[in-house]
Amino acid sequence: MEADTPKTLARLRDVHGRMKEELHRVIVGQDEVVDQLLFAVLSRGHCLLVGVPGLAKTLLISSLAKTMDLEFHRIQFTPDLMPGDITGTELLHIDPETNERRFRFAKGPIFANVVLADEINRTPPKTQAALLESMMERQVTIGGERHPLPNPFFVLATQNPIEQEGTYPLPEAQLDRFMFMVHVPYPTHEEEREILRRTTGAEAVELQKVITAEELLELQDAVRAIPVSDHVIDYALAITRGTRVRSDEPLAFLREWVTWGAGPRASQFLIIGAKAHAAIAGRDHVAVEDVAAVAKPVLRHRIVTNFSAEAEGMTADTIIERILTEVDPAAATSDLAGVARS
């Protein structure tokens, strides 16, 4: 990083703290959820929030958008939503003076800095797929013409994990586009008491904007510029490659519970997320602890468990916890070097 690294990190921590403070004016508790959402934003990644109805997933995302001076669009996903309803479509335009006819592109709600894809699993795969190009390439192609999306650009989606009727589970290829899958838990007893106090009165909360688009882009660049040692990279690789039961490098215990492991994008997001975690902690370098801290939201939607895991009550999270205990940070470099030599 540049010579003003301490100043940049201090500004990043200040922005993070002020955004959390604003969000907690309307969101009670959920510290870990808020942090992971902010890590994704600072890492330039998309985020999927999973939780039962009533846990303020939509409110959290819309409130986050209000703390940033960015254009925000909400898309309510329904079974009759069409791809053109998201990306936009070409409309026939007739010039009233010359009577000339030509097609003109009308932008859809995807053309915003922050896009809330609400209940993303309630729309058919054809419509879900309309997000693929925009999430990865940050552009939309209509009629052979490319239309760049605004910068910065985030897709922040919500999903209900228990409702199955009328839903379309996201395919693995689409899930892999999300940097984080964040589980939103039930509030504690005291948190729910506070929710009742806040939401049953007449007081309205107006959130203040904390950061502009230009400032956010600068902080994203600062996060990306944080250096990572080979040792930390090897640790991330040992975690990701250890999940691949169909390769020659899996962790032995996973063969019993996992059908498919995580791909290279998981390794990338482990490092990028670890950079954001380190930056928020005020450090100008990444440690293995930062990688471990983001392992669950990065990996839980990239590990496909089998029937044996389900029968034994093994979830993706419990498997990731076991992985973190099995992979020795001190031995990660030498282990991978040994595999390379063989």
Residue frames as qw, qx, qy, qz and C-alpha x, y, z in Angstrom:
[[0.000, 0.886, 0.463, 0.000, 0.00, 0.00, 0.00],
 [0.323, 0.724, -0.043, 0.607, 1.03, 3.64, -0.31],
 [0.323, 0.190, -0.514, 0.772, 2.69, 5.77, 2.33],
 [0.371, -0.257, 0.181, -0.874, -0.65, 7.09, 3.63],
 [0.506, -0.161, -0.836, -0.139, -1.80, 3.58, 4.58],
 [0.192, -0.275, -0.727, 0.599, -2.42, 4.37, 8.28],
 [0.243, 0.228, 0.102, -0.937, -4.54, 7.38, 7.30],
 [0.509, 0.033, -0.589, -0.627, -6.52, 5.34, 4.75],
 [0.441, -0.192, -0.871, 0.098, -7.13, 2.50, 7.19],
 [0.037, -0.261, -0.554, 0.790, -8.20, 4.95, 9.86],
 [0.395, 0.167, -0.146, -0.892, -10.70, 6.49, 7.44],
 [0.523, -0.045, -0.769, -0.366, -11.97, 3.05, 6.46],
 [0.309, -0.251, -0.827, 0.396, -12.50, 2.08, 10.11],
 [0.131, 0.240, 0.298, -0.915, -14.24, 5.40, 10.74],
 [0.492, 0.083, -0.414, -0.761, -16.60, 4.85, 7.80],
 [0.486, -0.121, -0.863, -0.065, -17.28, 1.27, 8.92],
 [0.171, -0.255, -0.707, 0.637, -18.06, 2.44, 12.45],
 [0.268, 0.228, 0.095, -0.931, -20.35, 5.26, 11.32],
 [0.522, 0.015, -0.613, -0.594, -22.24, 2.98, 8.92],
 [0.413, -0.212, -0.869, 0.171, -22.77, 0.40, 11.68],
 [0.011, -0.250, -0.503, 0.827, -23.92, 3.16, 14.01],
 [0.419, 0.144, -0.190, -0.876, -26.48, 4.36, 11.47],
 [0.536, -0.047, -0.768, -0.348, -27.68, 0.82, 10.73],
 [0.323, -0.223, -0.833, 0.391, -28.15, 0.05, 14.40],
 [0.246, 0.084, 0.225, -0.939, -30.57, 2.94, 14.65],
 [0.725, 0.104, -0.157, -0.663, -33.05, 0.71, 12.81],
 [0.808, 0.106, -0.577, -0.046, -31.49, -2.78, 13.13],
 [0.608, -0.645, 0.351, -0.304, -31.31, -4.33, 16.61],
 [0.762, -0.322, 0.553, 0.097, -28.37, -6.67, 17.19],
 [0.847, 0.478, 0.203, 0.113, -27.19, -8.78, 14.22],
 [0.201, -0.846, 0.375, 0.320, -23.63, -7.46, 14.61],
 [0.519, -0.211, 0.738, 0.377, -22.06, -10.36, 12.73],
 [0.505, 0.602, 0.596, 0.163, -24.58, -10.06, 9.88],
 [0.136, 0.980, 0.039, -0.141, -23.98, -6.31, 9.56],
 [0.339, -0.682, 0.535, 0.365, -20.19, -6.81, 9.58],
 [0.561, 0.054, 0.750, 0.347, -20.30, -9.49, 6.89],
 [0.412, 0.797, 0.436, 0.068, -22.54, -7.34, 4.72],
 [0.006, -0.964, 0.180, 0.195, -20.12, -4.42, 5.06],
 [0.513, -0.409, 0.653, 0.378, -17.14, -6.71, 4.34],
 [0.579, 0.408, 0.650, 0.275, -18.82, -7.71, 1.06],
 [0.248, 0.949, 0.196, -0.014, -19.46, -4.08, 0.11],
 [0.206, -0.865, 0.387, 0.245, -15.88, -3.05, 0.87],
 [0.532, -0.236, 0.744, 0.329, -14.62, -6.08, -1.07],
 [0.371, 0.375, -0.412, -0.743, -16.69, -5.21, -4.14],
 [0.070, -0.027, -0.990, -0.122, -18.65, -8.46, -3.78],
 [0.567, -0.292, -0.353, -0.684, -22.29, -9.52, -3.93],
 [0.107, -0.149, 0.815, -0.550, -24.06, -10.90, -0.88],
 [0.554, -0.291, -0.638, -0.449, -26.96, -13.31, -0.26],
 [0.266, -0.259, 0.596, -0.712, -28.84, -13.03, 3.05],
 [0.536, -0.175, -0.782, -0.268, -30.69, -16.17, 4.10],
 [0.055, 0.016, 0.707, -0.705, -33.20, -16.21, 6.93],
 [0.025, 0.540, 0.842, -0.009, -36.82, -16.86, 7.80],
 [0.003, 0.702, 0.343, 0.624, -39.39, -14.09, 7.24],
 [0.436, -0.858, -0.214, -0.167, -39.50, -11.19, 9.67],
 [0.758, -0.388, -0.042, 0.523, -35.77, -10.95, 10.46],
 [0.010, 0.928, -0.029, -0.371, -35.34, -7.54, 8.78],
 [0.669, -0.010, 0.483, 0.565, -33.25, -8.80, 5.84],
 [0.329, 0.694, 0.414, 0.489, -34.90, -6.38, 3.41],
 [0.244, -0.964, -0.101, -0.024, -34.81, -3.56, 5.95],
 [0.647, -0.536, 0.271, 0.469, -31.09, -4.13, 6.55],
 [0.562, 0.192, 0.470, 0.653, -30.22, -3.89, 2.86],
 [0.125, 0.823, 0.368, 0.414, -32.44, -0.89, 2.16],
 [0.417, -0.898, -0.018, 0.137, -31.04, 0.84, 5.26],
 [0.672, -0.281, 0.334, 0.598, -27.49, 0.13, 4.11],
 [0.417, 0.513, 0.440, 0.607, -28.31, 1.78, 0.78],
 [0.122, -0.942, -0.245, -0.192, -29.55, 4.87, 2.62],
 [0.562, -0.729, 0.139, 0.366, -26.19, 5.25, 4.39],
 [0.505, -0.129, 0.490, 0.698, -24.44, 5.46, 1.02],
 [0.309, 0.650, -0.006, -0.695, -24.99, 8.23, -1.52],
 [0.107, -0.133, 0.872, 0.459, -25.74, 5.68, -4.24],
 [0.602, 0.046, -0.288, -0.744, -28.65, 4.89, -6.52],
 [0.265, -0.059, 0.917, -0.292, -30.77, 2.10, -5.05],
 [0.626, 0.032, -0.397, -0.670, -33.36, -0.12, -6.75],
 [0.475, -0.106, 0.806, -0.338, -35.43, -2.90, -5.22],
 [0.515, 0.125, -0.657, -0.536, -36.64, -5.80, -7.38],
 [0.660, -0.124, 0.564, -0.481, -39.35, -7.99, -5.87],
 [0.164, 0.226, -0.894, -0.351, -38.82, -11.40, -7.44],
 [0.696, 0.151, 0.409, -0.570, -42.06, -13.19, -8.32],
 [0.641, 0.088, 0.744, 0.170, -42.90, -16.27, -10.47],
 [0.538, 0.733, 0.407, 0.091, -44.12, -14.07, -13.35],
 [0.127, -0.860, 0.256, 0.423, -41.03, -11.82, -13.45],
 [0.834, 0.511, 0.109, 0.175, -39.34, -11.84, -16.86],
 [0.703, -0.115, 0.063, 0.699, -35.63, -11.23, -17.68],
 [0.236, 0.536, 0.240, 0.774, -36.50, -7.99, -19.44],
 [0.422, -0.839, -0.264, -0.219, -38.18, -6.75, -16.27],
 [0.703, -0.583, 0.036, 0.405, -34.72, -6.79, -14.67],
 [0.579, -0.115, 0.323, 0.740, -32.28, -5.89, -17.42],
 [0.232, 0.597, -0.046, -0.766, -34.52, -3.66, -19.55],
 [0.615, 0.369, 0.673, 0.184, -35.70, -4.04, -23.11],
 [0.146, -0.070, 0.405, 0.900, -35.68, -2.37, -26.53],
 [0.309, 0.643, 0.573, -0.404, -38.79, -0.34, -27.30],
 [0.398, 0.465, 0.507, 0.607, -39.91, 0.92, -30.67],
 [0.110, -0.624, -0.209, 0.745, -39.65, 4.72, -30.69],
 [0.389, 0.643, 0.507, 0.421, -41.39, 6.87, -33.31],
 [0.246, -0.175, -0.047, 0.952, -40.08, 10.39, -33.81],
 [0.244, 0.703, 0.576, -0.337, -43.18, 12.66, -33.82],
 [0.151, 0.764, -0.166, -0.605, -41.58, 15.12, -36.27],
 [0.185, 0.479, -0.720, -0.467, -39.92, 12.86, -38.85],
 [0.906, 0.039, 0.042, -0.419, -42.05, 9.77, -38.23],
 [0.459, 0.483, -0.742, 0.071, -38.77, 7.84, -38.15],
 [0.898, -0.373, -0.011, -0.232, -38.95, 4.52, -36.33],
 [0.465, 0.475, -0.682, 0.306, -36.09, 3.04, -34.36],
 [0.780, -0.426, -0.452, 0.084, -35.50, 0.87, -31.34],
 [0.015, -0.707, 0.388, -0.592, -34.40, 2.54, -28.12],
 [0.566, -0.084, -0.761, 0.306, -33.10, 0.71, -25.06],
 [0.479, -0.690, 0.004, -0.543, -35.10, 1.31, -21.88],
 [0.237, 0.365, -0.789, 0.433, -32.95, 0.49, -18.85],
 [0.699, -0.441, -0.538, -0.163, -34.30, -1.90, -16.24],
 [0.531, -0.820, 0.077, -0.198, -33.88, -1.68, -12.44],
 [0.903, -0.124, -0.013, 0.412, -30.55, -3.54, -12.63],
 [0.438, 0.537, -0.032, 0.720, -29.03, -0.18, -13.63],
 [0.425, -0.861, 0.028, -0.279, -28.31, 1.05, -10.12],
 [0.146, 0.626, -0.683, 0.348, -25.39, 1.02, -7.71],
 [0.221, -0.112, 0.873, -0.419, -27.18, -1.11, -5.12],
 [0.605, -0.058, -0.514, -0.606, -29.75, -3.66, -6.31],
 [0.447, -0.153, 0.734, -0.488, -31.90, -5.47, -3.76],
 [0.497, 0.031, -0.753, -0.430, -33.03, -8.80, -5.23],
 [0.476, -0.223, 0.534, -0.662, -35.78, -9.57, -2.76],
 [0.792, 0.057, 0.548, -0.263, -36.78, -13.24, -2.41],
 [0.209, 0.574, -0.623, -0.488, -34.53, -14.17, -5.32],
 [0.106, -0.075, 0.986, 0.101, -35.56, -17.83, -5.21],
 [0.451, 0.464, 0.611, -0.457, -39.20, -17.06, -6.03],
 [0.506, 0.680, -0.177, -0.501, -38.54, -16.47, -9.73],
 [0.964, 0.225, 0.142, 0.025, -37.84, -19.09, -12.45],
 [0.724, -0.284, 0.308, 0.548, -34.28, -19.99, -13.51],
 [0.485, 0.572, 0.350, 0.561, -34.59, -18.06, -16.79],
 [0.099, -0.938, -0.081, -0.323, -35.10, -14.84, -14.87],
 [0.694, -0.661, 0.165, 0.234, -32.51, -15.70, -12.24],
 [0.762, 0.078, 0.307, 0.565, -30.01, -16.17, -15.06],
 [0.265, 0.870, 0.180, 0.374, -30.57, -12.58, -16.17],
 [0.393, -0.905, 0.162, 0.003, -28.40, -11.57, -13.21],
 [0.901, -0.144, 0.175, 0.370, -25.40, -13.74, -14.13],
 [0.574, 0.499, 0.107, 0.640, -23.77, -11.42, -16.66],
 [0.118, -0.874, -0.002, -0.470, -24.45, -8.32, -14.60],
 [0.732, -0.673, 0.105, 0.005, -22.99, -9.83, -11.41],
 [0.837, -0.167, 0.242, 0.461, -19.74, -11.01, -12.99],
 [0.521, 0.280, 0.304, 0.747, -19.06, -8.63, -15.86],
 [0.065, -0.600, -0.307, 0.736, -21.01, -5.64, -14.54],
 [0.197, 0.242, -0.420, -0.852, -22.72, -5.15, -17.87],
 [0.625, 0.371, 0.599, -0.336, -25.91, -6.11, -19.68],
 [0.076, -0.164, 0.705, 0.686, -26.05, -7.28, -23.30],
 [0.496, 0.537, 0.541, -0.416, -29.30, -6.54, -25.14],
 [0.654, 0.733, 0.147, -0.111, -29.68, -7.04, -28.89],
 [0.820, 0.290, -0.003, 0.494, -25.94, -7.59, -29.25],
 [0.157, 0.744, -0.160, 0.630, -25.11, -4.24, -27.64],
 [0.587, -0.231, -0.581, 0.515, -23.31, -4.00, -24.31],
 [0.227, -0.818, -0.093, -0.521, -24.56, -1.60, -21.68],
 [0.420, 0.176, -0.646, 0.613, -22.15, -1.02, -18.74],
 [0.499, -0.709, -0.497, -0.020, -23.61, -0.89, -15.25],
 [0.132, -0.917, 0.170, -0.335, -22.83, 1.90, -12.78],
 [0.706, 0.085, -0.502, 0.493, -19.71, 1.70, -10.64],
 [0.135, -0.205, 0.954, -0.172, -19.82, 0.69, -7.82],
 [0.695, -0.043, -0.392, -0.601, -22.37, -2.09, -8.35],
 [0.141, -0.165, 0.907, -0.360, -23.73, -4.63, -5.86],
 [0.647, -0.250, -0.531, -0.486, -26.43, -7.28, -5.91],
 [0.138, -0.185, 0.761, -0.606, -27.66, -7.82, -2.36],
 [0.572, -0.157, -0.624, -0.509, -30.23, -10.61, -2.35],
 [0.476, -0.248, 0.610, -0.582, -32.54, -12.19, 0.22],
 [0.555, 0.035, -0.772, -0.308, -33.81, -15.75, 0.40],
 [0.709, -0.348, 0.295, -0.538, -36.23, -17.66, 2.62],
 [0.110, 0.382, -0.917, -0.033, -34.72, -21.08, 3.51],
 [0.316, 0.083, 0.875, -0.356, -37.88, -22.81, 4.69],
 [0.617, 0.494, 0.251, -0.559, -40.57, -21.96, 2.13],
 [0.371, -0.140, 0.811, 0.430, -40.44, -24.49, -0.71],
 [0.417, 0.615, 0.669, 0.020, -43.81, -24.06, -2.45],
 [0.340, 0.917, 0.198, 0.069, -43.49, -21.78, -5.45],
 [0.250, -0.848, 0.386, 0.263, -39.71, -21.40, -5.12],
 [0.842, 0.501, -0.145, 0.139, -36.83, -22.17, -7.47],
 [0.712, -0.576, 0.161, 0.367, -33.56, -23.02, -5.69],
 [0.213, 0.882, -0.349, -0.235, -30.62, -21.09, -7.07],
 [0.939, 0.264, -0.142, 0.169, -28.29, -23.26, -9.19],
 [0.747, -0.439, 0.038, 0.497, -24.71, -23.66, -8.01],
 [0.515, 0.333, 0.225, 0.757, -23.41, -21.51, -10.87],
 [0.110, -0.791, -0.188, -0.572, -25.49, -18.58, -9.64],
 [0.690, -0.712, -0.107, 0.075, -24.75, -19.17, -5.97],
 [0.775, -0.096, 0.050, 0.623, -21.05, -19.10, -6.81],
 [0.266, 0.638, 0.146, 0.708, -21.41, -15.49, -7.99],
 [0.442, -0.848, -0.062, -0.286, -22.23, -14.39, -4.46],
 [0.281, 0.560, -0.617, 0.477, -19.14, -13.64, -2.43],
 [0.123, -0.132, 0.776, -0.605, -20.92, -14.29, 0.88],
 [0.526, -0.453, -0.610, -0.383, -23.94, -16.27, 1.97],
 [0.040, -0.282, 0.539, -0.793, -24.91, -14.70, 5.29],
 [0.393, -0.436, -0.809, -0.031, -27.21, -16.56, 7.69],
 [0.222, -0.454, 0.133, -0.853, -29.55, -14.21, 9.56],
 [0.298, -0.177, -0.896, 0.277, -30.44, -15.77, 12.94],
 [0.366, -0.763, -0.497, -0.193, -33.36, -15.13, 15.26],
 [0.011, -0.699, 0.308, -0.645, -32.84, -12.24, 17.69],
 [0.307, -0.035, -0.803, 0.510, -32.06, -12.93, 21.33],
 [0.236, -0.678, -0.684, 0.133, -34.70, -12.38, 24.00],
 [0.226, -0.648, -0.158, 0.709, -33.37, -8.92, 24.90],
 [0.107, -0.125, 0.494, 0.854, -32.96, -7.94, 21.25],
 [0.107, -0.462, -0.774, -0.419, -36.54, -8.89, 20.48],
 [0.227, -0.732, -0.505, 0.398, -37.76, -6.81, 23.45],
 [0.175, -0.498, 0.133, 0.839, -35.88, -3.83, 22.00],
 [0.044, 0.155, 0.709, 0.687, -37.38, -4.51, 18.55],
 [0.147, -0.666, -0.729, -0.064, -40.86, -4.33, 20.07],
 [0.230, -0.699, -0.245, 0.631, -40.04, -1.04, 21.78],
 [0.159, -0.346, 0.362, 0.851, -38.69, 0.55, 18.61],
 [0.038, -0.108, -0.751, -0.650, -41.23, -0.67, 16.08],
 [0.154, -0.604, -0.781, -0.047, -44.50, -0.18, 17.96],
 [0.152, -0.644, -0.273, 0.698, -44.15, 3.55, 18.56],
 [0.411, 0.864, 0.283, -0.074, -44.65, 6.62, 16.42],
 [0.219, -0.792, 0.366, 0.437, -41.02, 7.70, 16.10],
 [0.831, 0.544, 0.068, 0.095, -39.57, 7.56, 12.57],
 [0.594, -0.536, 0.338, 0.495, -35.84, 7.21, 12.01],
 [0.583, 0.811, -0.052, -0.024, -34.14, 9.02, 9.14],
 [0.847, -0.210, 0.180, 0.455, -30.71, 7.64, 8.34],
 [0.027, 0.900, -0.243, -0.361, -27.80, 9.89, 7.40],
 [0.833, 0.519, -0.133, 0.137, -25.58, 9.32, 4.39],
 [0.683, -0.625, 0.254, 0.279, -22.05, 8.33, 5.43],
 [0.464, -0.320, 0.596, 0.571, -20.16, 7.77, 2.18],
 [0.523, 0.641, -0.131, -0.546, -20.27, 8.81, -1.48],
 [0.941, 0.331, 0.070, 0.014, -19.64, 6.62, -4.52],
 [0.466, 0.741, -0.388, 0.289, -16.20, 8.16, -5.05],
 [0.312, -0.627, 0.606, -0.376, -15.17, 7.57, -1.44],
 [0.901, -0.087, 0.370, -0.210, -16.41, 4.00, -1.55],
 [0.842, 0.513, -0.122, 0.118, -14.40, 3.26, -4.69],
 [0.173, 0.749, -0.530, 0.359, -11.28, 4.65, -3.00],
 [0.569, -0.447, 0.590, -0.359, -11.80, 2.46, 0.06],
 [0.960, 0.184, 0.175, -0.114, -12.42, -0.60, -2.13],
 [0.641, 0.650, -0.332, 0.237, -9.12, 0.06, -3.90],
 [0.150, -0.680, 0.593, -0.405, -7.39, 0.43, -0.53],
 [0.835, -0.208, 0.432, -0.270, -8.76, -2.95, 0.61],
 [0.917, 0.396, 0.000, 0.043, -7.57, -4.61, -2.58],
 [0.403, 0.757, -0.411, 0.310, -4.11, -3.10, -2.15],
 [0.607, -0.625, 0.439, -0.218, -3.49, -4.73, 1.24],
 [0.372, 0.493, -0.781, -0.089, -0.59, -7.20, 0.79],
 [0.931, -0.209, 0.129, -0.271, -0.97, -10.92, 1.46],
 [0.203, -0.589, 0.776, 0.097, 1.94, -13.23, 2.23],
 [0.526, 0.214, -0.761, -0.315, 2.43, -16.54, 0.45],
 [0.059, -0.001, -0.917, 0.395, 1.82, -18.30, 3.75],
 [0.417, 0.301, 0.449, -0.731, -1.70, -16.84, 4.05],
 [0.594, 0.369, -0.389, -0.599, -2.43, -17.64, 0.40],
 [0.370, 0.178, -0.911, -0.038, -1.34, -21.24, 0.97],
 [0.168, 0.127, 0.788, -0.579, -3.60, -21.43, 4.03],
 [0.568, 0.365, 0.116, -0.729, -6.59, -20.31, 1.96],
 [0.556, 0.355, -0.647, -0.383, -5.67, -22.82, -0.73],
 [0.121, 0.107, -0.959, 0.232, -5.36, -25.62, 1.81],
 [0.395, 0.251, 0.586, -0.662, -8.89, -24.89, 3.02],
 [0.622, 0.448, -0.102, -0.634, -10.46, -24.66, -0.43],
 [0.505, 0.382, -0.737, -0.236, -8.60, -27.54, -2.07],
 [0.073, -0.120, 0.921, -0.363, -9.22, -29.68, 0.99],
 [0.580, 0.253, 0.421, -0.650, -12.98, -29.56, 0.29],
 [0.611, 0.444, -0.419, -0.505, -12.59, -31.13, -3.16],
 [0.734, -0.205, 0.624, -0.172, -13.35, -34.77, -2.48],
 [0.862, 0.455, 0.221, 0.005, -13.08, -35.61, -6.18],
 [0.365, 0.824, -0.410, 0.137, -9.46, -34.42, -6.37],
 [0.813, 0.067, -0.480, 0.324, -6.23, -35.84, -4.96],
 [0.242, 0.299, -0.436, 0.813, -5.95, -33.28, -2.13],
 [0.516, -0.605, -0.273, -0.542, -9.11, -33.61, 0.01],
 [0.280, -0.411, 0.663, -0.560, -9.27, -33.71, 3.76],
 [0.191, 0.017, -0.977, -0.089, -9.94, -37.39, 4.45],
 [0.150, 0.317, 0.780, -0.519, -12.95, -36.93, 6.74],
 [0.379, 0.398, -0.013, -0.835, -14.86, -34.96, 4.08],
 [0.225, 0.104, -0.849, -0.466, -15.26, -37.95, 1.75],
 [0.033, -0.320, -0.921, 0.222, -18.03, -39.22, 4.01],
 [0.085, 0.660, 0.528, -0.528, -20.11, -36.03, 3.96],
 [0.160, 0.687, -0.147, -0.693, -19.31, -33.94, 0.86],
 [0.760, 0.459, 0.451, 0.092, -20.27, -34.54, -2.77],
 [0.528, 0.643, 0.094, 0.547, -18.66, -31.46, -4.32],
 [0.507, -0.487, -0.206, 0.681, -16.21, -28.96, -2.90],
 [0.076, 0.904, 0.093, -0.409, -15.48, -25.30, -3.49],
 [0.723, 0.546, 0.176, 0.386, -13.96, -23.94, -6.70],
 [0.547, 0.124, -0.077, 0.825, -11.22, -21.36, -7.31],
 [0.123, -0.679, -0.171, -0.703, -13.63, -18.46, -6.81],
 [0.705, -0.666, -0.244, -0.012, -13.87, -19.50, -3.16],
 [0.724, -0.182, -0.083, 0.660, -10.11, -19.07, -2.76],
 [0.231, 0.444, 0.143, 0.854, -10.31, -15.63, -4.32],
 [0.399, -0.715, -0.226, -0.528, -13.12, -14.54, -2.02],
 [0.782, -0.490, -0.263, 0.282, -11.35, -15.96, 1.03],
 [0.563, -0.016, -0.035, 0.826, -8.39, -13.68, 0.34],
 [0.000, 0.496, 0.211, 0.842, -10.42, -10.61, -0.61],
 [0.577, -0.687, -0.325, -0.298, -12.74, -11.03, 2.37],
 [0.759, -0.374, -0.233, 0.479, -9.74, -11.53, 4.65],
 [0.363, 0.247, 0.027, 0.898, -8.31, -8.24, 3.37],
 [0.300, -0.630, -0.230, -0.678, -11.51, -6.42, 4.33],
 [0.759, -0.573, -0.308, 0.029, -11.51, -8.11, 7.75],
 [0.679, -0.140, -0.153, 0.705, -7.90, -7.08, 8.35],
 [0.156, 0.427, 0.116, 0.883, -8.56, -3.50, 7.21],
 [0.490, -0.691, -0.266, -0.459, -11.49, -3.11, 9.60],
 [0.804, -0.481, -0.216, 0.274, -9.24, -4.41, 12.37],
 [0.095, -0.973, 0.182, 0.104, -6.77, -1.63, 11.50],
 [0.667, -0.372, 0.529, 0.369, -4.02, -3.89, 10.16],
 [0.394, 0.725, -0.330, -0.457, -2.16, -3.29, 6.90],
 [0.212, 0.330, -0.901, -0.187, -1.50, -7.00, 6.36],
 [0.829, -0.130, -0.225, -0.495, -3.59, -10.19, 6.28],
 [0.227, -0.384, 0.853, -0.270, -3.25, -12.97, 8.85],
 [0.247, -0.095, -0.941, -0.210, -4.56, -16.53, 8.76],
 [0.063, 0.387, 0.723, -0.568, -7.09, -15.50, 11.41],
 [0.339, 0.411, -0.054, -0.845, -8.66, -13.13, 8.88],
 [0.384, 0.129, -0.781, -0.476, -9.11, -16.00, 6.41],
 [0.173, -0.223, -0.936, 0.210, -10.71, -18.18, 9.09],
 [0.157, 0.357, 0.441, -0.808, -13.04, -15.33, 10.08],
 [0.503, 0.393, -0.154, -0.754, -14.65, -15.21, 6.62],
 [0.002, -0.154, 0.961, 0.230, -14.55, -18.95, 5.88],
 [0.289, 0.377, 0.830, -0.290, -18.17, -19.68, 6.77],
 [0.429, 0.695, 0.216, -0.535, -19.90, -17.02, 4.63],
 [0.240, 0.593, -0.592, -0.490, -17.55, -17.78, 1.72],
 [0.088, 0.218, -0.959, -0.159, -17.77, -21.58, 1.78],
 [0.424, 0.152, 0.754, -0.478, -21.21, -22.53, 3.14],
 [0.685, 0.538, 0.194, -0.451, -22.93, -22.19, -0.26],
 [0.449, 0.643, -0.574, -0.236, -20.05, -23.79, -2.16],
 [0.075, -0.242, 0.958, -0.136, -19.91, -27.11, -0.31],
 [0.724, -0.050, -0.348, -0.593, -22.48, -29.66, -1.49],
 [0.357, -0.299, 0.809, -0.359, -23.23, -32.13, 1.28],
 [0.412, 0.000, -0.834, -0.367, -24.64, -35.64, 0.75],
 [0.707, -0.435, -0.374, -0.414, -27.33, -37.76, 2.41],
 [0.725, -0.175, -0.525, 0.411, -24.92, -39.11, 5.03],
 [0.197, 0.144, -0.278, 0.929, -24.17, -35.59, 6.25],
 [0.460, -0.353, -0.160, -0.799, -27.87, -34.78, 6.44],
 [0.795, -0.311, -0.503, -0.132, -28.62, -38.02, 8.31],
 [0.660, -0.189, -0.447, 0.573, -25.90, -37.26, 10.86],
 [0.199, -0.923, -0.290, 0.157, -27.00, -33.65, 11.29],
 [0.535, -0.291, 0.209, 0.765, -23.85, -32.27, 9.68],
 [0.323, 0.906, 0.233, -0.142, -24.47, -28.86, 8.15],
 [0.610, 0.632, -0.070, 0.473, -22.11, -26.88, 5.93],
 [0.164, -0.857, 0.269, -0.408, -21.22, -24.69, 8.91],
 [0.797, -0.499, 0.336, -0.059, -20.29, -27.61, 11.16],
 [0.899, 0.248, 0.142, 0.332, -18.20, -29.08, 8.35],
 [0.344, 0.792, -0.146, 0.482, -16.38, -25.75, 7.88],
 [0.485, -0.772, 0.319, -0.260, -15.69, -25.60, 11.61],
 [0.924, -0.193, 0.298, 0.141, -14.13, -29.06, 11.36],
 [0.714, 0.570, 0.029, 0.405, -12.08, -27.99, 8.34],
 [0.025, 0.878, -0.242, 0.411, -10.66, -25.04, 10.27],
 [0.675, -0.606, 0.402, -0.120, -9.56, -27.36, 13.06],
 [0.937, 0.090, 0.276, 0.194, -8.03, -29.87, 10.62],
 [0.593, 0.668, -0.019, 0.449, -6.02, -27.41, 8.51],
 [0.629, -0.557, -0.092, 0.534, -2.87, -26.39, 10.38],
 [0.242, 0.969, -0.017, -0.049, -1.89, -22.81, 9.46],
 [0.332, -0.745, 0.535, 0.221, 1.75, -23.53, 10.28],
 [0.551, -0.117, 0.780, 0.275, 1.85, -26.54, 7.96],
 [0.605, 0.679, 0.311, -0.278, -0.21, -25.17, 5.07],
 [0.291, 0.814, -0.412, -0.288, 2.78, -23.99, 3.04],
 [0.165, -0.437, 0.877, 0.110, 4.83, -27.14, 3.45],
 [0.600, 0.237, 0.740, -0.192, 1.85, -29.45, 2.81],
 [0.610, 0.739, 0.142, -0.248, 1.02, -27.76, -0.47],
 [0.147, 0.753, -0.603, -0.217, 4.65, -27.67, -1.45],
 [0.403, -0.217, 0.889, -0.001, 4.81, -31.41, -0.83],
 [0.661, 0.493, 0.533, -0.190, 1.78, -31.98, -3.04],
 [0.430, 0.840, -0.192, -0.271, 3.37, -29.84, -5.75],
 [0.076, -0.606, 0.777, 0.153, 6.61, -31.83, -5.57],
 [0.506, 0.043, 0.861, -0.040, 4.78, -35.12, -5.84]]
